[in-house]
Amino acid sequence: MRPEDARLRVVVAPDSYKESLSAAGVAAAIGEGIRLAVPDAEIISVPMADGGEGSLDAVLAATGGERRHARVRNANGQPCQASWGWLGDATAFIEMAEAAGLEQIAPCDRRPLDAGTHGVGELVIEALNAGARRIVLGLGGSATTDGGAGLLQALGAHLFDAEGGELPPGGGALHRLASIDTVRLDSRLADVQFEIAVDVDNPLCGERGAAAIFGPQKGATAAQVDLLDKALAHFALVCRQASGRDESLTPGTGAAGGLGFAIKSFFQAEFRPGVELIADLAGLDRALQDAQLVFTGEGRMDRQTLLGKTPAGVARHAKTRQTPVIALVGSLGEGYEALYDIGVTAAFSIASGPMDLAQACDDAARLLRERARDCMLLWMAGRGC
């Protein structure tokens, strides 16, 4: 091996392989494969995510942040253990799915009309108690369609019906909302900046809204979707009266059952593409300096990857430096070639032959090592090494 080969700098910045490996696990396996071909390569691991499930793990792995735990309510109001991250510099990272995630609720127990975000608000309280002045909130994977009403209640707001009674949890009750009392909102929220990581641009209501697009995957029937959409529209009207702002058409307010809508309506908040926000927290641009090659990946890459998913974000960052990008993915779907136009140099499925999903998940680490090794051997051959 020539002396310059020891200086080969490779950035490994993948998303997780859902139900198989975390982003850090994917990065570790790819790194092992790189070293099988180039033992002296300098490997910079930057686990990534797009703001949805797995974002907390990726951020903590990339930043060395502290994982903290809290006992909160899940989407159905039952006690659960949730994690959140303390990143230092008065910054907290909260993944809403930790408290109100769909995967926590068995399909037979999903209650689309009653599911609420109270537990997410409880995590915000934990962050405030720790002294947070900046709260980064990853949206995605929610079991809820309550517009963030439960979060507001957890933070001290009161949602009253026409008789002066407190509204019960869930989006199904919002059509009965008469007024919102924000006098008792936690006063510390006035000094907090929320940054909301989203990977969709849906508004709160309508044919592209939270209920219509995401309600069915949370167990909502067609009739329930209609009820929820009308309830969210009414909620938006009452929120406008209380806050003086109408955020219902703001792109991204339909994410996570409308959770970002409530935060945007009442607090200092900014929506940002999830992959860009995670890239900033993880220091992706800093890692890419002087890199000669980048690996990224996710469980499945197709045309939808262009819409804010991790490989697309990593490729765009790398393209500004004209750095080649190799994507290693579980499977390649229709339209994945569109990623070549934004910076992906080549994409490969890690499957070594016909196999079912369970086998591919079980063998993902080994398959990633082998494909990364093979890619590096080809890379080195191309360089004349």
PyMOL commands that set and color helices and strands:
alter all, ss='L'
color gray80, all
select helices_A, chain A and resi 3-7+23-37+55-63+97-100+102-104+107-109+118-129+149-154+171-176+187-191+210-214+216-218+222-243+255-266+274-282+284-288+303-306+310-319+336-342+357-362+364-382
alter helices_A, ss='H'
color red, helices_A
select strands_A, chain A and resi 9-12+42-45+66-73+79-88+91-95+134-138+158-161+177-181+193-198+268-273+293-296+300-301+325-329+331-332+346-349
alter strands_A, ss='S'
color yellow, strands_A
deselect
rebuild
show_as cartoon
